[in-house]
Amino acid sequence: MIAPREVLAAEARKLIEFHGEDWDSMHALISLHWDDAAITYGTWMAIDLAISPARFPALITGAARERLDKHADDPPPYAWAFLGEFFGMTEPRPGDTAEYRDRFDRARRDRTMHEQPDATESAIAWVADVHGRLWQAAMIRGRDGIHENFYAPGRARRGGITDALIQAACVTGIASGLTAPPGQGWN
C-alpha cells in the first residue's frame, strides 16, 4: 500500500518540530519504514557540522547503498529523510542591483552565505519516498511558523541534497521490490 501524502508530510513536520529552537545541531539522515499503517525510524546517521554540504549527496547515496548491502534481510526503508541547517539569501529577482547579483553569486560560489548581512538561517527537513515524491518542511530562525512544500515525482526543485535523497529512495524501492522503476507504475 502506498503511504498517503499526509503521513509523510506529517513526518517532515515532526522532524522540523523535533529540531525546535536548538540551532547549530548536527545534520541527520534517517531511514523511514512504512508498515501500511505507521511510519517508524530505522537508520539514524548524524552528520558533523564540519562536513561540507558538498559532500552530503555522496553521504546520502552511500548510506542507502550500505543499508541495502549490509541489512538485506531487514525490512527495507520506504523513505529517506534529511534534516539540516543552512544559510541562504533571496535569489536575485528582476530589478535587483548588479551589486546584489554579484554578491549573491560570490556568496554561493565561495560558500560564504553565512557571512552575508542579509542571510537567513533555516532548518529544513526533506522526506523522499520510493515513489519519487518529496516533502519539505522548513523554519527560518527568528520567524514564526513552519513552511511546507510537496513535490510530485519529477517536480522537485533540483539540488544536490534533494536529488541524492530522491535517488536513494527510488533505488531502495526498486532494489527492495517496493516500486517499479521510475516512469512505470504510480506517479
Secondary structure, DSSP 8 states (H G I E B T S, - for coil): ----HHHHHHHHHHHHHHHTT--S--EEEEEEEE-SS-EEEEEEEEE-TTS-GGGHHHHHHHHHHHHHHH-TTS---SEEEEEEEEEE-----TT--HHHHHHHHHHHHHT-GGGSTT-EEEEEEEEEETTS-EEEEEEETTS-S-EEEEE-TT-S---HHHHHHHHHHHHHHHHHTSS--TTSS--
